[in-house]
Amino acid sequence: MMEIRKFTFNPVAVNTYVVWDESGECAIIDAGCSNPAEETALTEFIEEKGLKPVRLLNTHGHFDHVIGNGFASRQWNLEVEMHEGDVPLVSNAKEQGGMFGIAMHQPPKPAKLFNEGDEITFGNTTLKVIHVPGHSPGGVAFLNADENMLIAGDILFYGSIGRTDLPGGQHESLINGIKSKLLVLDSATRVFPGHGPETTIGDEIKNNPFLQ
């Protein structure tokens, strides 16, 4: 059974997720820790649970979601994994952060690339990659179909969608991707977004004003 723990890190309030199962292996998704206190919080949770991080995944490459990749990569000897469409964003992540007044080290380049339909495995868990560009060219969500759980990055939020006014954004692509790839999932699917509270596919179909 897959379990998930959310941390909200850095000045932009990114949701970082630790996902694990009974094997003890875990994935860290969108490492957003930006200071020693946040790094300690992530480390202590993983140690207290007795988990073994084996995957370091990104839903996309914007600076606030990759700011902790350097720390997590060094701490647990992990390679960064991301959709190839967002590799260029990582290359200028430090400059992105500076535009928002956030100082950061340049994060490591992704070492592994995944694409639409790929399956990411760890322990007894499988996450399917769903590519939904529009917030960023390589934005993805990770679906655990067995447990109806979707880690959606900045594609879909509680009552909202990802912004499309940043470089590489495309509003029509985002809306079309959400409707054709996410809203067709089981309505009970729990959605864990890149910012803000959890929601469900059913709630967003009924109530999200951007998707009506």
MARBAPA-107830 format. One record per residue: residue in three letters; x, y, z of N, C-alpha, C, CB in turn; residue number from 0. Coordinates in steps of 0.2 Angstrom, whole numbers, plus 2048, in hexadecimal, padded with zeros to 3 digits. Each point is the difference from the previous one (the first is absolute). Glycine has a CB too. Layout:
PT_ALA_X_Y_Z_X_Y_Z_X_Y_Z_X_Y_Z_NUM
...
//
This chain:
PT_MET_804_7FA_800_7FC_806_800_804_806_800_7F7_7FA_806_0
PT_MET_808_80B_7F5_804_806_800_7FE_805_805_801_7FE_7F4_1
PT_GLU_804_805_80F_7FE_805_805_804_807_7FE_7FF_7F7_809_2
PT_ILE_7FE_80E_7F9_803_807_7FE_800_805_806_7FC_7FD_7F4_3
PT_ARG_809_807_80C_801_805_805_802_806_7FC_803_7F8_809_4
PT_LYS_7F9_80E_7F9_801_806_7FD_804_805_804_7F6_7FE_7FA_5
PT_PHE_80F_805_804_804_805_803_7FF_807_7FC_809_7F8_805_6
PT_THR_7F6_80D_7FE_7FF_807_7FC_807_804_802_7F3_800_800_7
PT_PHE_811_801_7FA_806_803_801_801_806_7FC_805_7F4_802_8
PT_ASN_800_810_800_803_806_7FD_7FB_806_7FF_807_7F8_7FA_9
PT_PRO_7FB_80E_804_7FC_805_801_7FA_800_7FB_80A_807_803_10
PT_VAL_7F6_7F5_7F8_7FB_7FF_7FB_7FB_7FB_802_807_804_7F7_11
PT_ALA_7FA_7F8_80F_7FB_7FB_803_7FF_7FB_7FB_7FB_809_807_12
PT_VAL_80B_7F3_7F7_7FF_7FB_7FC_7FF_7F9_804_808_805_7F8_13
PT_ASN_7F3_7F7_805_7FF_7FA_804_805_7FB_7FD_7F4_802_801_14
PT_THR_810_7FB_804_805_7FB_7FF_7FD_7FA_803_80A_807_800_15
PT_TYR_7F6_7F3_7FC_7FD_7FA_802_805_7FA_801_7F5_804_7FA_16
PT_VAL_80A_7F9_80B_804_7F9_801_7FA_7FB_7FF_809_805_808_17
PT_VAL_7F9_7F6_7F4_7FB_7FB_7FE_803_7F9_801_7FA_807_7F8_18
PT_TRP_803_7F5_80C_803_7F9_802_7FB_7FB_800_809_806_806_19
PT_ASP_7F9_7F4_7FB_7FC_7FA_801_803_7FB_806_7FB_801_7F4_20
PT_GLU_802_7FA_80C_802_7FB_806_807_7FD_7FF_7F5_7FD_801_21
PT_SER_80E_804_7F9_807_7FE_7FE_805_805_804_7FD_7FB_7F5_22
PT_GLY_801_80B_80D_805_805_803_803_804_7FB_802_7F8_809_23
PT_GLU_7FE_806_7F0_803_805_7FB_7FB_805_7FF_806_7F7_7FB_24
PT_CYS_7FD_80F_804_7FC_806_7FF_803_804_7FA_7FD_800_80C_25
PT_ALA_7FE_805_7F1_802_805_7FB_7FF_807_803_7FD_7F8_7F7_26
PT_ILE_807_80C_808_800_807_802_7FE_804_7F9_808_7FF_80A_27
PT_ILE_7F2_804_7F7_7FD_804_7FA_800_807_801_7F9_7F6_7FD_28
PT_ASP_80A_80E_7FF_801_807_800_803_803_807_7F6_801_7F9_29
PT_ALA_811_7FD_807_803_802_806_801_808_800_806_7F5_800_30
PT_GLY_7F6_80E_805_7FF_807_800_804_803_806_7F5_7FF_7FA_31
PT_CYS_80F_7FD_80A_803_802_806_805_806_7FE_7FE_7F5_806_32
PT_SER_802_810_7FD_804_806_7FE_805_803_806_7F7_802_7F8_33
PT_ASN_809_7FA_80E_804_803_805_801_7FA_805_7FB_80C_7FF_34
PT_PRO_80A_7F4_806_802_7FB_804_7FA_7FD_804_80B_805_801_35
PT_ALA_7F0_7FF_801_7FB_7FE_804_7FB_7FB_7FC_801_80B_807_36
PT_GLU_7FE_7F7_7F3_7FC_7FC_7FC_803_7FA_7FE_7FB_80A_7FB_37
PT_GLU_80C_7F6_803_804_7FA_7FF_7FF_7FB_806_808_807_7F8_38
PT_THR_7F9_7FC_80E_800_7FC_806_7F9_7FD_801_808_807_805_39
PT_ALA_7F2_7FC_7F9_7FA_7FE_801_7FF_7FA_7FB_7FC_80B_804_40
PT_LEU_806_7F5_7F6_800_7FB_7FB_804_7FA_803_7FE_808_7F6_41
PT_THR_808_7F9_80C_804_7FB_802_7FE_7FC_806_809_806_7FB_42
PT_GLU_7F5_7FE_80A_7FD_7FD_806_7FA_7FB_7FF_805_80A_806_43
PT_PHE_7F6_7F9_7F5_7FB_7FB_7FF_802_7FA_7FD_7F9_80A_7FE_44
PT_ILE_80B_7F6_7FD_802_7FA_7FC_804_7FB_805_801_807_7F5_45
PT_GLU_803_7FC_80F_803_7FC_805_7FC_7FD_805_80A_807_7FF_46
PT_GLU_7F1_7FD_804_7FB_7FD_805_7FC_7FB_7FD_800_80B_805_47
PT_LYS_7FE_7F5_7F5_7FC_7FB_7FC_804_7FA_7FE_7F8_809_7FD_48
PT_GLY_80F_7F8_803_804_7FA_7FE_800_7FF_7F9_7FE_7FB_80B_49
PT_LEU_801_80B_7F1_7FF_7FF_7F9_807_800_7FC_7F5_806_801_50
PT_LYS_80B_7F8_7F9_806_800_7FC_7FE_804_7F9_804_7F5_805_51
PT_PRO_7FE_811_7FA_7FF_803_7FA_803_7FD_7FA_7FE_80B_807_52
PT_VAL_7FE_7F4_7F4_803_7FD_7FA_7FF_803_7FA_7FF_7F5_806_53
PT_ARG_7FC_810_7FA_7FF_804_7FA_7FF_807_802_7FA_7F7_7FA_54
PT_LEU_808_80E_802_800_807_801_7FC_803_7FA_80B_801_807_55
PT_LEU_7EF_800_7F9_7FC_802_7FA_7FE_807_800_7FC_7F4_800_56
PT_ASN_803_80F_7FA_7FD_807_800_7FA_800_7FB_80B_804_802_57
PT_THR_7EF_7FF_800_7FB_801_7FC_801_805_7FB_7F9_7FD_809_58
PT_HIS_80C_808_7F8_802_804_7FB_806_804_802_7F4_802_7FC_59
PT_GLY_80F_803_800_806_802_802_801_807_802_803_7F9_7F8_60
PT_HIS_7F7_80A_80A_800_807_803_804_800_806_7F5_803_7FB_61
PT_PHE_80F_803_807_805_800_805_7FD_7FE_807_805_80A_7F9_62
PT_ASP_7F5_7F8_808_7FD_7FE_807_7FF_7F9_801_7FB_80B_800_63
PT_HIS_805_7F1_7FB_7FF_7F9_801_807_7FC_7FF_7F4_801_7FB_64
PT_VAL_811_802_803_807_7FD_7FF_805_803_805_7FD_7FE_7F4_65
PT_ILE_801_807_810_804_803_805_804_7FB_805_7F9_80B_7FE_66
PT_GLY_803_7F0_804_803_7FB_804_804_7FA_7FD_7F7_804_808_67
PT_ASN_809_7FC_7F1_803_7FA_7FD_807_7FF_802_7F8_802_7F7_68
PT_GLY_80C_803_809_807_7FF_802_801_7FD_807_802_80A_7F9_69
PT_PHE_7FA_7F8_80C_801_7FD_806_7FD_7F9_800_7FE_80B_805_70
PT_ALA_7FD_7F4_7F8_7FD_7F9_800_804_7FB_7FC_7F5_805_801_71
PT_SER_80E_7FE_7FA_805_7FC_7FC_806_7FE_804_7FB_805_7F5_72
PT_ARG_808_7FF_80E_806_7FF_804_7FE_7FC_806_805_80A_7FC_73
PT_GLN_7F6_7F7_808_7FE_7FD_806_7FF_7F9_7FF_7FB_80A_804_74
PT_TRP_801_7F4_7F7_7FF_7F9_7FF_802_7FD_7F9_7F6_802_807_75
PT_ASN_80F_801_7F6_804_7FE_7FA_7FB_7FE_7FB_809_7FB_807_76
PT_LEU_7F2_80A_7F7_7FB_7FF_7FB_801_804_7FA_7F8_7FD_809_77
PT_GLU_806_800_7F1_800_804_7FA_7F9_803_7FF_809_7F8_7FB_78
PT_VAL_7F7_80E_803_7FA_804_7FE_7FD_7FD_7FA_805_80B_805_79
PT_GLU_7F4_7F4_7FB_7FC_7FE_7FB_7FB_805_7FE_802_7F4_803_80
PT_MET_7FD_80D_7F6_7FC_805_7FE_7FE_7FF_7F9_805_808_808_81
PT_HIS_7F5_7FB_7F5_7FF_800_7F9_805_804_7FC_7F3_7FE_803_82
PT_GLU_80E_7FF_7F8_806_804_7FC_7FE_807_7FE_803_7F5_7FB_83
PT_GLY_7F6_80C_804_7FE_807_7FE_802_805_805_7F7_7FB_7FA_84
PT_ASP_80A_804_80C_802_805_805_807_800_802_7F5_7FF_804_85
PT_VAL_80F_7FE_7F9_808_800_801_802_807_7FF_801_7F4_7FD_86
PT_PRO_7FD_810_7FE_803_807_7FF_7FE_804_806_7FF_7FF_7F4_87
PT_LEU_7FB_800_80F_7FE_804_806_805_7FF_806_7F4_7FF_7FC_88
PT_VAL_80E_7FB_805_805_7FF_805_806_804_7FF_7FB_7F4_802_89
PT_SER_807_80C_7F8_807_804_7FE_800_807_803_801_7F8_7F6_90
PT_ASN_7F9_80B_80A_800_807_802_7FB_801_807_802_804_7F4_91
PT_ALA_7FE_7F7_80F_7FC_800_807_803_805_805_7FD_7F4_7FE_92
PT_LYS_809_80D_802_803_805_805_7FE_807_7FE_80A_7F8_802_93
PT_GLU_7F6_809_7F7_7FD_807_7FE_7F9_801_801_809_800_7F7_94
PT_GLN_7F3_7FA_808_7F9_801_802_7FF_802_807_7FD_7F7_7F7_95
PT_GLY_806_805_80D_800_802_807_801_807_802_803_7F4_802_96
PT_GLY_802_80E_7FB_802_807_801_7FB_805_7FE_80C_7FD_7FE_97
PT_MET_7F0_802_7FC_7FB_804_7FE_7FA_801_805_803_7FC_7F5_98
PT_PHE_7FD_7FE_810_7FB_800_805_803_802_807_7FA_7F8_7FA_99
PT_GLY_80C_80B_806_804_802_806_802_7FA_804_7F9_80A_800_100
PT_ILE_808_7F0_7FD_802_7FA_804_807_7FE_7FE_7F4_7FC_801_101
PT_ALA_810_804_803_807_7FE_7FF_801_7F8_800_804_80B_805_102
PT_MET_7FF_7F2_7F7_801_7F9_800_806_7FE_7FC_7F3_7FE_801_103
PT_HIS_80F_7FC_800_806_7FD_7FD_7FD_7FD_7F9_806_7FD_80B_104
PT_GLN_7FE_803_7F0_7FE_7FD_7FA_7FF_7F8_801_806_809_7F9_105
PT_PRO_7F3_7F5_806_7FF_7F8_801_803_7FC_7FB_7F6_803_805_106
PT_PRO_80B_7F7_7FC_803_7FB_7FC_7FC_7FF_7FA_806_7FA_809_107
PT_LYS_7FD_804_7F1_7FC_7FF_7FA_7FD_7F9_801_808_807_7F9_108
PT_PRO_7F2_7F8_804_7FD_7F9_800_805_7FB_7FD_7F4_805_800_109
PT_ALA_80C_7F5_803_804_7FB_7FE_7FC_7FB_7FC_808_802_809_110
PT_LYS_7F2_7FD_7F9_7FB_7FC_7FD_7FA_803_7FD_804_7F7_808_111
PT_LEU_7FA_807_7F2_7FA_804_7FD_7FB_7FB_7FF_807_808_7FA_112
PT_PHE_7F2_7FA_807_7FB_7FC_7FF_7FB_803_7FB_801_7FB_80C_113
PT_ASN_7FA_801_7F2_7FB_803_7FB_7F9_7FD_801_80A_801_7F8_114
PT_GLU_7F2_802_804_7F9_7FE_801_7FF_7F8_800_7FD_80B_7FA_115
PT_GLY_7FF_7F3_80B_7FF_7F9_800_805_7FB_804_7FA_802_7F5_116
PT_ASP_80C_801_80C_805_7FC_804_7FE_7FE_806_809_807_7FA_117
PT_GLU_7F9_7F4_809_7FF_7FE_807_806_800_804_7F7_7F8_7FC_118
PT_ILE_808_80C_80A_805_801_805_7FF_7FB_806_802_80C_7FC_119
PT_THR_803_7F0_805_7FE_7FB_805_805_801_806_7FC_7F8_7F8_120
PT_PHE_802_806_80E_804_7FF_806_7FC_7FC_805_806_80C_7FE_121
PT_GLY_7FE_7F0_806_7FD_7FB_804_7FA_7FC_7FC_803_808_80A_122
PT_ASN_7F7_7F9_7F9_7FA_7FC_7FD_7FC_805_7FC_800_7F7_809_123
PT_THR_802_80F_7F6_7FC_806_7FD_802_801_7F9_7FF_805_80C_124
PT_THR_7FC_7FD_7F0_801_802_7F9_7FC_807_7FF_801_7F4_7FC_125
PT_LEU_803_811_802_7FD_806_7FE_800_801_7F8_804_805_80B_126
PT_LYS_7F7_7FC_7F2_800_802_7F9_800_807_7FF_7F9_7F6_7FE_127
PT_VAL_80C_80B_7FD_801_807_7FE_7FA_803_7FB_80D_7FE_802_128
PT_ILE_7F0_807_800_7FB_804_7FB_803_806_7FF_7F6_7FA_805_129
PT_HIS_80B_807_7F4_803_807_7FE_7FB_805_7FE_80A_7FA_7FC_130
PT_VAL_7F6_80B_808_7FB_806_7FF_803_806_7FF_7F7_7FA_806_131
PT_PRO_80C_808_7F4_803_806_7FF_7FB_806_801_809_7FB_7F9_132
PT_GLY_7FA_80B_808_7FC_806_800_802_805_806_7F6_7F9_7FB_133
PT_HIS_80B_804_80B_803_804_805_807_800_7FF_7F8_7FD_808_134
PT_SER_80B_7FE_7F5_807_800_7FE_800_7FA_7FA_805_804_80C_135
PT_PRO_800_7FD_7F0_800_7FB_7FA_800_7F8_802_806_809_7FA_136
PT_GLY_7FE_7F6_80C_801_7F9_802_7FC_7FE_806_80B_801_7FB_137
PT_GLY_7F0_803_807_7FC_7FF_806_7FC_7F9_800_7FF_80C_801_138
PT_VAL_802_7F0_804_7FD_7FA_801_7FC_7FF_806_809_7FB_7F9_139
PT_ALA_7F3_800_807_7FD_7FD_807_802_7F9_800_7F6_808_7FF_140
PT_PHE_80A_7F6_807_801_7F9_802_7FA_7FC_803_80C_803_802_141
PT_LEU_7F2_7F8_7FA_7FA_7FC_802_801_7FA_803_7FA_806_7F7_142
PT_ASN_804_7F8_80F_7FF_7F9_803_7F9_7FE_7FF_809_802_808_143
PT_ALA_7F6_7FA_7F2_7F9_7FE_7FE_7FD_7FB_805_803_802_7F4_144
PT_ASP_801_7FA_80F_7FE_7FB_805_7FD_804_806_809_7F8_7FD_145
PT_GLU_7F9_80D_805_7FE_804_806_7FC_806_7FF_80A_7FB_806_146
PT_ASN_7F5_807_7F3_7FD_806_7FE_803_806_803_7F5_7F9_7FF_147
PT_MET_811_808_800_804_805_803_804_804_7FB_801_7FA_80B_148
PT_LEU_7FE_80C_7F4_804_804_7FB_804_806_803_7F6_7FD_7F8_149
PT_ILE_810_803_806_804_805_802_801_805_7FA_807_7F9_809_150
PT_ALA_7F6_80D_7F8_7FE_804_7FA_805_806_7FE_7F4_7FC_802_151
PT_GLY_811_805_803_804_805_7FF_7FC_807_7FF_808_7F8_7FA_152
PT_ASP_7FA_80C_801_7FD_807_7FF_7FB_7FF_7FB_80A_806_805_153
PT_ILE_7F3_7F4_7F9_7FC_800_7FB_7F9_801_802_807_7F8_7FB_154
PT_LEU_7F7_805_80A_7F9_801_803_800_801_808_7FC_7F9_7F6_155
PT_PHE_800_80C_80C_800_802_807_7F9_7FF_802_80A_808_7FF_156
PT_TYR_7F5_7F9_808_7F9_801_803_7FD_806_7FD_804_7FA_80B_157
PT_GLY_7F7_805_7F1_7FD_806_7FD_803_804_7FB_7FA_800_80B_158
PT_SER_80C_7FE_7F3_804_804_7FB_804_7FC_7FC_800_809_808_159
PT_ILE_804_7FA_7F4_805_7FC_7FB_807_804_800_7F6_7FC_7F9_160
PT_GLY_80F_801_805_806_803_7FF_800_807_7FC_805_7F4_802_161
PT_ARG_7FF_810_800_801_807_7FC_803_7FE_7FA_800_807_80A_162
PT_THR_7FE_7FD_7F1_803_7FF_7F9_803_806_7FD_7F8_7F8_7FE_163
PT_ASP_80A_80D_807_803_806_7FD_808_800_801_7F5_806_803_164
PT_LEU_80D_7F4_7FF_808_800_801_803_7FD_7FA_7FE_7FE_80C_165
PT_PRO_808_803_7F3_803_7FD_7F9_7FF_7F9_7FF_809_808_802_166
PT_GLY_7F4_7F6_7F8_7FF_7FA_7FF_7F8_7FE_801_80C_7FD_802_167
PT_GLY_7F1_808_801_7F9_7FE_802_7FB_801_7F9_802_804_80C_168
PT_GLN_7F9_7F8_7F5_7FB_800_7FA_7F9_7FE_803_809_7FD_7F7_169
PT_HIS_7F3_808_809_7F9_7FF_804_7FC_7FA_7FC_801_80C_804_170
PT_GLU_7FE_7F5_7F6_7FC_7FB_7FD_803_7F9_800_7FD_809_7F8_171
PT_SER_809_7F6_808_803_7F9_801_7FF_7FD_807_809_803_7F8_172
PT_LEU_7F7_802_80D_7FF_7FE_807_7F9_7FD_801_809_808_804_173
PT_ILE_7F2_7FC_7F9_7F9_7FF_801_7FE_7F9_7FC_7FD_80D_802_174
PT_ASN_806_7F3_7F8_7FE_7FA_7FC_803_7FA_804_800_807_7F5_175
PT_GLY_806_7F9_80D_803_7FB_803_7FD_7FD_807_80B_804_7FB_176
PT_ILE_7F3_801_809_7FC_7FF_806_7FA_7FC_7FE_805_80A_806_177
PT_LYS_7F7_7F9_7F5_7FA_7FD_7FF_800_7F9_7FD_7FC_80B_7FE_178
PT_SER_809_7F4_7FD_801_7F9_7FD_804_7FB_804_7FF_807_7F5_179
PT_LYS_805_7FB_80F_804_7FB_804_7FF_7FF_807_808_803_7F8_180
PT_LEU_7F5_803_80B_7FF_7FF_808_7F9_800_802_80A_806_801_181
PT_LEU_7F2_7FE_7FC_7F9_7FF_801_7FC_7FA_7FE_800_80C_7FF_182
PT_VAL_804_7F0_7FD_7FD_7F9_7FE_802_7FB_805_801_803_7F5_183
PT_LEU_803_7FE_810_801_7FC_806_7FA_7FF_804_80C_803_800_184
PT_ASP_7F5_7F7_804_7FA_7FF_805_7FF_806_804_803_7F4_801_185
PT_SER_7F7_80E_800_7FE_806_803_802_800_808_7F6_801_7F8_186
PT_ALA_80B_7F9_80B_803_800_807_807_801_800_7F7_7F8_802_187
PT_THR_80D_808_7F9_807_801_800_802_806_804_801_7FB_7F5_188
PT_ARG_803_804_810_803_805_804_805_804_7FC_7FD_7FA_80B_189
PT_VAL_803_80D_7F6_805_804_7FC_804_803_805_7F8_802_7F6_190
PT_PHE_80F_7FD_809_805_804_805_804_805_7FB_801_7F5_808_191
PT_PRO_7FD_811_7F9_803_805_7FB_806_803_803_7F5_803_7FD_192
PT_GLY_80E_801_7FF_807_803_801_800_806_805_803_7FC_7F5_193
PT_HIS_7F7_806_80C_7FF_806_805_7F9_7FF_803_808_808_7FA_194
PT_GLY_7F7_7F9_80C_7F9_800_803_7FD_7FA_802_7FE_809_7F9_195
PT_PRO_7FC_7F6_808_7FD_7FA_803_7FE_7FB_7FB_7FC_807_809_196
PT_GLU_803_7F3_7FA_7FE_7FA_7FC_7F9_801_7FD_808_7F9_807_197
PT_THR_7F7_804_7F4_7F9_800_7FD_7FE_7F9_7FD_801_80D_7FE_198
PT_THR_7FA_7F3_7FE_7FE_7FA_7FC_7FF_801_7F9_7FC_7FA_80B_199
PT_ILE_804_802_7F1_7FE_801_7F9_7F9_802_800_808_7F8_7FB_200
PT_GLY_7F3_804_808_7F9_802_800_7FF_807_803_7FE_7F4_802_201
PT_ASP_805_80E_803_7FF_807_802_802_805_7FB_802_7FC_80C_202
PT_GLU_803_803_7F0_803_805_7FB_7FB_800_7FA_80C_7FE_804_203
PT_ILE_7F1_7FC_7FA_7FC_800_7FB_7F9_804_802_804_7F4_7FC_204
PT_LYS_7FA_80C_80A_7FA_803_802_801_808_801_7FC_7F5_805_205
PT_ASN_80A_80C_7FE_801_807_803_805_804_7FD_7FC_7FB_80A_206
PT_ASN_809_802_7F2_806_805_7FE_7FD_804_7FB_808_7F7_803_207
PT_PRO_7F8_810_7FE_7FE_805_7FB_804_800_7F9_7FC_807_80A_208
PT_PHE_80A_7F7_7F7_804_800_7FA_7FF_7FA_7FB_808_806_807_209
PT_LEU_7F4_7F5_7FB_7FF_7FA_7FC_7F8_7FF_7FE_80A_7FB_806_210
PT_GLN_7F2_80B_7FB_7F9_7FF_7FF_7FF_801_7F8_7FD_804_80C_211
//
